[in-house]
Amino acid sequence: MGIVGLKVRAHDTHIWNSISKSDAKIIYCSGVSAEDEFKNWANETRPKKENIVLPSYFSDGLDDLCNLLEIE
């Protein structure tokens, strides 16, 4: 599962509760400013699941995101 440009916000439970329950590998691409917040959320809600952070914005991280998602 790729997440692009979506900041972790506790009040957005309709988004983040569903994501936390997913067993999918998460690749989070939202720039350096949101990296720590996502890591904290992932450590609290998905500690034993695969969570990868791309500390870049979409245009810079698209190739990495596609490779991690195995998209050609």
C-alpha positions in Angstrom: 0.0 0.0 0.0 1.4 3.4 -1.0 0.4 6.5 1.0 1.4 9.8 -0.7 0.9 13.3 0.7 -1.4 12.2 3.6 -0.4 13.5 7.0 -1.2 11.5 10.1 -3.9 13.3 12.0 -5.4 11.6 15.0 -8.9 13.0 14.3 -8.9 11.3 10.8 -9.9 8.0 12.3 -11.9 7.1 9.2 -8.6 6.9 7.4 -5.9 5.9 9.9 -7.9 3.2 11.9 -8.5 1.3 8.6 -4.8 1.6 7.6 -3.6 0.5 11.0 -5.7 -2.7 10.7 -4.3 -3.6 7.3 -1.7 -6.3 7.0 -0.3 -4.7 3.9 3.2 -3.3 3.7 3.0 0.5 3.9 5.2 2.7 1.9 4.7 6.3 3.2 5.9 9.1 0.9 5.2 12.5 2.3 8.4 14.5 2.7 10.8 14.9 5.6 8.4 17.1 7.7 5.9 14.3 8.2 8.4 11.4 8.6 8.7 11.4 12.4 4.9 11.7 12.9 4.3 8.7 10.7 7.0 6.6 12.4 5.5 7.4 15.8 2.1 6.4 14.6 3.3 3.2 12.9 5.3 2.2 16.0 2.2 2.7 18.2 -0.4 1.1 15.9 1.5 -1.2 13.6 4.6 -2.3 15.5 4.9 -5.7 14.0 4.0 -4.8 10.4 6.2 -3.6 7.6 6.3 0.2 7.4 8.7 2.0 5.0 9.2 5.8 4.9 10.4 7.6 1.8 11.6 10.9 3.1 10.8 12.6 -0.2 8.0 14.2 -2.0 6.0 12.4 -4.7 7.9 13.8 -7.7 11.2 12.9 -6.2 10.2 9.5 -4.7 8.0 8.1 -7.5 10.6 5.7 -8.9 11.4 4.4 -5.4 7.7 4.1 -4.5 7.0 2.1 -7.7 10.0 -0.1 -7.1 8.9 -0.9 -3.5 5.4 -1.6 -4.7 6.8 -3.7 -7.5 5.1 -1.6 -10.2 6.7 -1.3 -13.6 
